[in-house]
Amino acid sequence: MKKPMLLNQVAIVTGASSGIGRATALALAQQGAHLALAARNTEALKILAAEINSLGHEALFVPTDVTRQEQVNMLVDAVIQRWGYVDILVSNAGQYIRTPIYRMEHTEIEQSMAVNFYGGVYAVQAVLPHMLSRSSGHIVLVSSLDGKFALPGDAPYVSAKFALNGFGATLRQEMNGKGISVTLVLPGRVDTPMIHDLHVPWISAKISPEAVARGIIRAIRRRQAEVILPFHAGLLYYISVFSPGLSDWLTRLFHLQGWSV
């Protein structure tokens, strides 16, 4: 029987209660990893931990609000107490906050930055000393294609994801030669509770959380720097790089920002 790729490695997944986080936690467990599950929904974490335990793998759940740095630090401390080390961080917690700029309140962009940017920053800062001490580790930042390709109406979310992408790209370069890999994961639309009420055009159809989880597992195995899912979604980004005017026209043509249902 083939040995699991991540046998006895310790992984932290934030935003693990549903969607991409939940699917990724299960995928990591299937590869042999021990899991530390973090989110605000305690009951959902309990259910997921029990499911992982039933598969014969260890799972620790720690209710965590990633916008609170002290809670993120307590999460990592709990992991170190339990296992003594951290091999993988999947920083996935996020919130889709959208509003047109002309109607935007400062609290909306501040909340988006708190969850979608600082939540990732706090998690990285908490695990990095432990990874550096062992010269080993893999940090996966689940961002969004919205952090490469802006859509109208999404300014709070887009701003935070652009910031996270810049932070992740800088971190990747700073960790070069230190034994720590950094991967940015940039999904397009994903069929999660976060956007359950958003209808999207066929050209940007929602993919499953499990598809993103498989992409994350591949990225860890291959130590990829950046992953865009699905593959064809990357075309929108490259069009925007070489012809912003054309990408704006395509956005209007296909109504890529979607609409509420």
matplotlib code that plots the C-alpha trace (Angstrom):
import matplotlib.pyplot as plt

x = [0.0, 1.3, 2.4, 0.3, 2.1, 1.7, 1.9, 2.2, 2.6, 0.7, -1.5, -3.5, -6.6, -8.4, -12.0, -12.3, -16.0, -17.3, -16.5, -12.8, -11.5, -13.6, -12.8, -9.1, -9.0, -10.5, -8.1, -5.1, -6.4, -6.7, -3.1, -2.1, -1.9, -3.0, -5.4, -5.9, -9.2, -10.0, -13.2, -15.8, -18.4, -17.7, -20.4, -19.3, -15.7, -16.8, -18.6, -15.6, -13.2, -15.3, -15.4, -11.6, -11.3, -13.6, -11.1, -8.4, -6.7, -6.1, -8.0, -7.9, -10.5, -9.9, -12.7, -10.9, -11.7, -8.8, -9.4, -8.2, -4.4, -4.4, -6.8, -4.7, -1.6, -3.6, -4.5, -0.9, 0.1, -2.5, -1.0, 2.5, 1.4, -0.4, 2.2, 5.2, 5.5, 3.6, 4.3, 1.5, -0.6, -3.6, -4.8, -8.3, -10.7, -12.5, -15.6, -17.1, -17.9, -19.0, -20.5, -20.0, -17.4, -19.8, -21.9, -19.1, -18.8, -15.3, -16.4, -17.0, -13.5, -12.0, -14.0, -12.8, -9.2, -9.5, -10.8, -9.3, -5.9, -5.0, -6.4, -3.8, -1.0, -1.7, -1.6, 1.7, 3.3, 2.2, 3.5, 6.6, 9.0, 8.2, 8.8, 12.0, 13.4, 13.0, 13.9, 10.8, 7.2, 4.6, 2.4, -0.7, -2.6, -6.0, -6.7, -8.9, -8.7, -10.4, -6.9, -5.6, -8.7, -10.9, -14.7, -17.1, -19.0, -16.3, -14.0, -13.8, -13.1, -10.8, -8.7, -8.1, -7.2, -4.8, -3.1, -2.9, -1.4, 1.3, 2.0, 2.2, 4.5, 6.9, 6.8, 7.6, 10.7, 11.9, 11.5, 13.7, 16.6, 15.0, 13.3, 9.8, 7.5, 4.8, 1.8, -0.9, -4.1, -6.3, -9.7, -12.4, -16.0, -16.4, -19.7, -19.5, -21.9, -20.0, -21.5, -24.5, -26.8, -24.6, -25.6, -22.7, -22.5, -21.6, -18.1, -17.2, -19.3, -18.7, -16.3, -16.6, -14.6, -13.3, -11.7, -9.9, -8.8, -7.3, -5.5, -4.1, -2.8, -1.1, 0.5, 1.8, 3.2, 4.8, 5.7, 4.0, 4.3, 0.9, -2.2, -5.1, -8.3, -9.9, -7.1, -9.1, -9.8, -6.2, -6.9, -9.0, -6.0, -3.5, -6.0, -6.2, -2.4, -1.9, -5.2, -7.0, -9.6, -10.4, -10.8, -13.1, -15.2, -15.4, -16.4, -19.3, -20.2, -20.5, -21.5, -18.7, -19.5, -22.7, -26.0, -27.9, -30.6]
y = [0.0, 3.4, 5.5, 8.6, 11.7, 13.7, 10.9, 12.3, 15.8, 18.5, 20.9, 23.9, 24.9, 28.1, 28.6, 24.9, 24.8, 24.8, 25.2, 25.1, 24.8, 21.8, 20.0, 20.8, 19.5, 16.2, 15.9, 16.5, 13.9, 11.4, 12.1, 11.1, 14.5, 15.4, 18.3, 21.4, 22.9, 26.6, 28.6, 30.5, 27.8, 25.4, 22.9, 22.6, 22.0, 19.3, 17.5, 17.7, 16.6, 13.5, 12.7, 12.9, 10.8, 8.2, 8.0, 7.0, 10.4, 12.9, 16.2, 19.0, 21.8, 25.3, 27.9, 30.9, 34.3, 35.1, 38.8, 38.5, 38.1, 36.7, 34.0, 33.0, 32.8, 30.6, 28.3, 27.8, 27.4, 24.6, 22.9, 23.1, 21.7, 18.8, 17.8, 20.0, 21.3, 22.7, 21.4, 23.0, 26.2, 26.5, 30.1, 30.0, 31.9, 34.6, 36.6, 38.0, 41.6, 43.6, 47.0, 49.7, 52.2, 55.2, 53.5, 51.9, 52.6, 52.6, 49.8, 47.5, 47.7, 47.6, 44.3, 42.8, 43.7, 42.3, 38.9, 38.5, 40.1, 40.4, 37.0, 35.6, 37.8, 36.8, 33.1, 33.5, 35.4, 32.8, 29.8, 31.3, 31.2, 27.4, 26.7, 28.7, 26.9, 23.6, 25.0, 23.3, 24.0, 24.9, 28.0, 28.0, 31.3, 30.8, 34.1, 34.6, 35.4, 38.6, 39.5, 39.6, 40.5, 43.2, 43.1, 46.0, 46.0, 44.0, 46.7, 45.6, 42.0, 42.8, 45.3, 42.7, 39.9, 42.2, 43.0, 39.3, 38.4, 41.0, 39.8, 36.2, 37.0, 38.9, 36.1, 33.5, 35.4, 36.0, 32.3, 31.3, 29.1, 28.8, 25.5, 27.0, 26.9, 29.4, 28.9, 31.4, 29.7, 31.8, 30.2, 31.8, 31.4, 28.5, 26.8, 27.6, 29.2, 32.4, 33.1, 30.8, 33.7, 34.9, 33.8, 33.8, 33.6, 30.3, 31.5, 31.8, 28.9, 27.9, 25.0, 22.7, 23.1, 19.6, 20.8, 23.5, 21.1, 18.8, 21.8, 22.6, 19.0, 19.1, 22.4, 21.1, 18.0, 20.0, 23.1, 25.4, 29.1, 30.0, 28.1, 29.5, 27.4, 26.5, 26.8, 28.8, 31.5, 32.5, 33.7, 36.6, 37.7, 37.6, 39.5, 42.2, 42.4, 42.9, 44.7, 46.3, 47.8, 44.5, 42.8, 45.7, 45.1, 41.3, 41.9, 44.1, 41.7, 38.6, 40.4, 38.6, 40.2, 38.1, 39.1, 38.2, 35.6]
z = [0.0, -0.9, 2.1, 2.6, 1.4, 4.7, 7.2, 10.8, 9.6, 11.5, 9.6, 10.8, 8.7, 9.5, 8.3, 8.6, 9.5, 5.9, 2.2, 1.1, 4.7, 5.5, 2.2, 2.6, 6.2, 5.0, 2.1, 4.4, 6.8, 3.9, 3.2, 6.8, 8.4, 12.0, 11.9, 14.0, 13.0, 13.5, 12.9, 14.9, 14.5, 17.4, 16.6, 13.0, 14.1, 16.5, 13.7, 11.4, 14.1, 14.8, 11.1, 10.8, 14.0, 12.5, 9.5, 12.0, 12.1, 15.0, 15.0, 17.4, 17.2, 18.5, 18.2, 16.8, 15.5, 13.1, 13.4, 17.0, 17.1, 20.6, 19.6, 16.6, 18.9, 21.3, 18.4, 17.5, 21.1, 21.5, 18.4, 19.8, 23.2, 21.5, 18.8, 19.3, 15.8, 12.8, 9.3, 7.3, 7.6, 5.4, 6.1, 4.5, 6.8, 4.8, 4.4, 1.1, 1.8, -1.2, -1.9, -4.6, -3.6, -3.8, -1.1, 0.9, 4.6, 6.1, 8.5, 5.5, 4.2, 7.7, 8.4, 5.1, 5.8, 9.3, 8.1, 4.6, 5.2, 8.8, 9.6, 7.2, 8.5, 12.1, 11.3, 9.4, 12.2, 14.8, 12.9, 11.3, 14.4, 14.9, 11.2, 11.1, 14.1, 12.2, 8.8, 7.5, 6.7, 4.1, 4.3, 2.0, 1.7, 0.2, -1.6, -4.6, -8.3, -7.1, -5.8, -9.3, -11.3, -9.8, -10.3, -9.8, -6.5, -4.8, -3.5, 0.2, -0.7, -3.7, -1.7, 1.1, -1.4, -3.4, -0.1, 0.8, -2.5, -2.1, 1.4, 0.2, -2.7, -0.4, 2.2, -0.5, -1.5, 2.1, 2.8, -0.1, 1.2, 4.6, 4.1, 4.0, 1.0, 0.4, -1.9, -3.0, -4.0, -6.2, -6.9, -9.0, -7.9, -5.5, -4.5, -0.7, 1.8, 1.4, -2.0, -1.9, -2.9, -5.8, -9.3, -11.8, -15.6, -17.2, -18.1, -14.4, -13.1, -9.5, -8.8, -5.9, -2.6, -3.2, -6.5, -4.6, -1.9, -4.5, -6.0, -2.5, -2.0, -5.4, -4.6, -1.3, -3.1, -5.9, -3.7, -6.2, -5.8, -7.1, -8.2, -10.2, -10.2, -12.5, -15.0, -17.6, -15.0, -15.3, -18.8, -17.4, -15.3, -18.2, -20.4, -17.7, -17.5, -21.3, -22.1, -19.1, -21.4, -23.0, -19.6, -18.5, -21.7, -21.0, -17.4, -18.7, -21.5, -19.3, -16.1, -14.3, -11.0, -10.9, -9.3, -6.2, -6.4]

ax = plt.figure().add_subplot(projection="3d")
ax.plot(x, y, z, "-o")
ax.set_aspect("equal")
plt.show()
